[in-house]
Amino acid sequence: MMALLLGNHCKEDIMTTETIITILSLLGTLCGSFGGIIVSSKLTSYRIEQLERKVDKLNSSTEKMPVIEEQIKVINHRLEDLEHEIQRQAGTAH
């Protein structure tokens, strides 16, 4: 009878141990999964922020291009005027 009681007691201990191990495994899996999700989310947010900065720089330079193009036109026109003036002066000097 004593052996029967001890046998059942050992089975209960094994079931309890298995249950605890199962619960700890589940908790470890959940923590690992949620940790991975959080890290991945932070990395994605960081990368999006970096891309937004690059887009802002590109937009800034794109906005400046028409102004630069207009300035180049003005400079080219001024150079043409100066070339004509030099040619006119060279023609009158002879």
C-alpha positions as CSV (number, residue, x, y, z in Angstrom):
1,M,0.0,0.0,0.0
2,M,2.9,2.3,0.8
3,A,4.4,1.6,-2.6
4,L,1.1,2.5,-4.2
5,L,1.0,5.8,-2.4
6,L,4.6,6.6,-3.2
7,G,4.0,5.6,-6.9
8,N,1.1,7.9,-7.2
9,H,3.0,10.7,-5.5
10,C,5.9,10.4,-8.0
11,K,3.4,10.5,-10.9
12,E,1.9,13.7,-9.5
13,D,5.4,15.2,-9.1
14,I,6.2,14.3,-12.7
15,M,3.0,15.8,-14.0
16,T,3.6,18.9,-11.9
17,T,7.2,19.1,-13.2
18,E,6.1,18.6,-16.8
19,T,3.4,21.2,-16.4
20,I,5.9,23.7,-15.0
21,I,8.3,23.0,-17.8
22,T,5.5,23.4,-20.3
23,I,4.4,26.7,-18.8
24,L,8.0,28.0,-18.7
25,S,8.6,27.0,-22.3
26,L,5.4,28.8,-23.3
27,L,6.5,31.9,-21.4
28,G,9.9,31.8,-23.0
29,T,8.4,31.4,-26.5
30,L,6.0,34.3,-25.9
31,C,8.7,36.6,-24.5
32,G,11.0,35.7,-27.5
33,S,8.3,36.3,-30.0
34,F,7.1,39.6,-28.5
35,G,10.7,40.7,-28.1
36,G,11.4,39.9,-31.8
37,I,8.3,41.8,-32.8
38,I,9.3,44.9,-30.8
39,V,12.9,44.9,-32.1
40,S,11.7,44.4,-35.7
41,S,9.1,47.3,-35.2
42,K,11.8,49.6,-33.9
43,L,14.2,48.7,-36.7
44,T,11.4,49.3,-39.3
45,S,10.6,52.7,-37.7
46,Y,14.2,53.7,-37.8
47,R,14.6,52.8,-41.4
48,I,11.5,54.6,-42.4
49,E,12.8,57.7,-40.5
50,Q,16.1,57.5,-42.4
51,L,14.2,57.2,-45.7
52,E,12.1,60.2,-44.9
53,R,15.2,62.2,-44.2
54,K,16.6,61.2,-47.6
55,V,13.3,62.2,-49.3
56,D,13.4,65.5,-47.6
57,K,16.9,66.2,-48.8
58,L,15.9,65.2,-52.3
59,N,12.8,67.4,-52.2
60,S,14.9,70.3,-51.0
61,S,17.4,69.9,-53.9
62,T,14.6,69.4,-56.4
63,E,13.0,72.7,-55.2
64,K,16.3,74.5,-55.7
65,M,16.8,73.3,-59.3
66,P,14.4,75.7,-61.0
67,V,16.1,78.6,-59.2
68,I,19.5,77.4,-60.3
69,E,18.4,76.8,-63.8
70,E,17.1,80.4,-64.0
71,Q,20.3,81.7,-62.6
72,I,22.3,79.8,-65.2
73,K,20.0,81.3,-67.9
74,V,20.8,84.8,-66.6
75,I,24.5,84.1,-66.5
76,N,24.5,82.7,-70.0
77,H,22.6,85.8,-71.3
78,R,25.1,88.0,-69.5
79,L,28.0,86.2,-71.1
80,E,26.5,86.5,-74.5
81,D,26.1,90.3,-73.9
82,L,29.7,90.5,-72.8
83,E,30.9,88.5,-75.8
84,H,28.9,90.8,-78.2
85,E,30.3,93.9,-76.4
86,I,33.9,92.5,-76.8
87,Q,33.3,91.8,-80.4
88,R,31.8,95.2,-81.0
89,Q,34.8,96.9,-79.3
90,A,37.2,94.7,-81.2
91,G,35.5,95.7,-84.4
92,T,35.7,99.4,-83.7
93,A,39.3,99.2,-82.6
94,H,40.6,98.2,-86.0
